């Protein structure tokens, strides 16, 4: 049984903190945290991502980006990443986490798992698209957990 889910993206300011907040709301009995492979340590959630999260009733004000570390992976029962490239990079550096690392977008398509692109420094439309992907992906994971 999964108790602790870790969601990973690159900077830990756009995708993973919002996805963690979405999944935590859907699965309050679990612990859901986030981190970044190249985190902008100490930074808050990006303003555009925060606006969309707050429109969903999520509170991401206390978030501060943090760098992914070995201990975080050891504590997690499941690690969800945004892209296959992130999954490969994580497995290369931490091979012991390979078996519990999956794509957040695993269930978004019947044909194959879907990468969730990085909206950082992109248009509001890209942020909205990514936010919709995060909403759907976390809902699909919540249904399976």
C-alpha positions as CSV (number, residue, x, y, z in Angstrom):
1,X,0.0,0.0,0.0
2,X,1.3,3.4,-0.9
3,X,1.6,5.9,2.0
4,X,4.1,8.4,0.7
5,X,4.1,9.7,-2.9
6,X,6.9,12.0,-4.2
7,X,6.2,14.0,-7.3
8,X,9.3,15.3,-9.2
9,X,9.8,17.8,-12.0
10,X,12.8,20.0,-12.9
11,X,12.6,23.2,-11.0
12,X,10.0,22.3,-8.4
13,X,8.1,25.6,-9.0
14,X,5.5,24.8,-11.7
15,X,4.4,21.2,-12.2
16,X,5.4,19.1,-9.2
17,X,4.1,21.4,-6.4
18,X,0.8,21.9,-8.1
19,X,0.5,18.2,-8.9
20,X,1.3,17.3,-5.3
21,X,-1.3,19.7,-4.0
22,X,-3.9,18.3,-6.4
23,X,-3.1,14.7,-5.5
24,X,-3.0,15.5,-1.7
25,X,-6.6,17.0,-2.0
26,X,-7.8,13.8,-3.7
27,X,-6.0,11.4,-1.4
28,X,-5.8,13.2,2.0
29,X,-4.9,9.9,3.8
30,X,-1.6,9.8,2.0
31,X,1.5,12.0,2.3
32,X,2.3,13.7,-1.0
33,X,5.4,15.8,-1.4
34,X,7.5,17.2,-4.3
35,X,11.0,18.0,-5.3
36,X,13.1,19.0,-8.4
37,X,15.9,17.4,-10.3
38,X,17.3,20.9,-10.8
39,X,15.3,22.7,-8.2
40,X,15.3,26.5,-7.9
41,X,15.8,25.9,-4.2
42,X,13.8,28.2,-1.9
43,X,11.7,29.7,-4.6
44,X,7.9,29.8,-4.3
45,X,5.4,28.4,-6.9
46,X,5.6,30.3,-10.2
47,X,3.0,33.1,-10.3
48,X,1.1,31.6,-13.3
49,X,1.0,28.1,-11.8
50,X,0.0,29.6,-8.4
51,X,-2.9,31.5,-10.0
52,X,-4.3,28.3,-11.6
53,X,-3.8,26.3,-8.4
54,X,-5.6,28.9,-6.3
55,X,-8.5,28.9,-8.8
56,X,-8.8,25.2,-8.0
57,X,-8.9,26.0,-4.3
58,X,-5.4,24.8,-3.6
59,X,-3.1,26.5,-1.1
60,X,0.5,26.5,-2.5
61,X,1.7,29.6,-0.6
62,X,4.0,27.8,1.8
63,X,5.8,25.9,-0.9
64,X,9.5,26.4,-1.3
65,X,11.4,24.5,-4.0
66,X,13.7,21.8,-2.9
67,X,16.3,19.7,-4.5
68,X,15.7,15.9,-4.9
69,X,17.8,13.9,-2.4
70,X,18.4,10.3,-1.7
71,X,16.5,10.4,1.6
72,X,13.4,11.7,-0.2
73,X,13.5,8.8,-2.6
74,X,14.0,6.3,0.2
75,X,10.9,7.6,2.1
76,X,8.7,7.4,-1.0
77,X,6.6,4.4,-1.9
78,X,5.9,5.8,-5.3
79,X,7.8,8.5,-7.3
80,X,5.9,10.2,-10.1
81,X,7.9,12.3,-12.7
82,X,6.8,14.5,-15.6
83,X,8.8,13.1,-18.5
84,X,10.5,10.0,-19.6
85,X,13.8,11.9,-19.7
86,X,13.3,12.7,-16.0
87,X,12.5,9.0,-15.3
88,X,15.8,8.0,-17.0
89,X,17.9,10.7,-15.3
90,X,16.5,9.7,-11.9
91,X,17.1,6.0,-12.6
92,X,20.7,6.7,-13.7
93,X,21.5,8.6,-10.5
94,X,19.4,6.5,-8.2
95,X,19.0,3.0,-9.7
96,X,17.5,1.7,-6.5
97,X,14.4,3.9,-7.2
98,X,13.9,2.7,-10.8
99,X,11.2,0.2,-9.9
100,X,9.0,2.7,-8.1
101,X,9.4,5.6,-10.5
102,X,6.6,6.1,-13.0
103,X,5.2,8.9,-15.2
104,X,2.5,11.1,-13.8
105,X,1.0,11.0,-17.3
106,X,1.0,7.2,-17.4
107,X,-2.8,7.0,-17.7
108,X,-3.4,10.0,-19.9
109,X,-3.4,8.0,-23.2
110,X,-4.4,4.4,-23.9
111,X,-1.6,4.0,-26.4
112,X,1.4,5.2,-24.3
113,X,2.3,7.3,-21.3
114,X,2.2,11.0,-21.8
115,X,5.0,13.5,-20.9
116,X,3.8,16.6,-19.2
117,X,5.8,19.5,-20.6
118,X,7.5,22.2,-18.6
119,X,5.5,25.5,-18.8
120,X,8.3,27.6,-17.2
121,X,8.7,31.0,-18.9
122,X,6.0,30.1,-21.4
123,X,2.6,31.7,-22.3
124,X,-0.5,31.6,-20.1
125,X,-2.0,29.2,-22.6
126,X,0.8,26.7,-22.1
127,X,0.4,27.0,-18.3
128,X,-3.4,26.4,-18.7
129,X,-2.7,23.3,-20.9
130,X,-0.2,21.9,-18.4
131,X,-2.6,22.6,-15.5
132,X,-5.4,20.6,-17.3
133,X,-2.9,17.7,-17.8
134,X,-2.0,17.8,-14.1
135,X,-5.6,17.8,-13.1
136,X,-6.5,14.9,-15.3
137,X,-3.3,12.9,-14.5
138,X,-3.7,13.3,-10.7
139,X,-7.4,12.3,-10.9
140,X,-6.5,9.2,-12.9
141,X,-3.8,8.3,-10.3
142,X,-6.2,8.9,-7.4
143,X,-8.7,6.5,-9.0
144,X,-6.0,3.8,-9.1
145,X,-4.5,4.4,-5.6
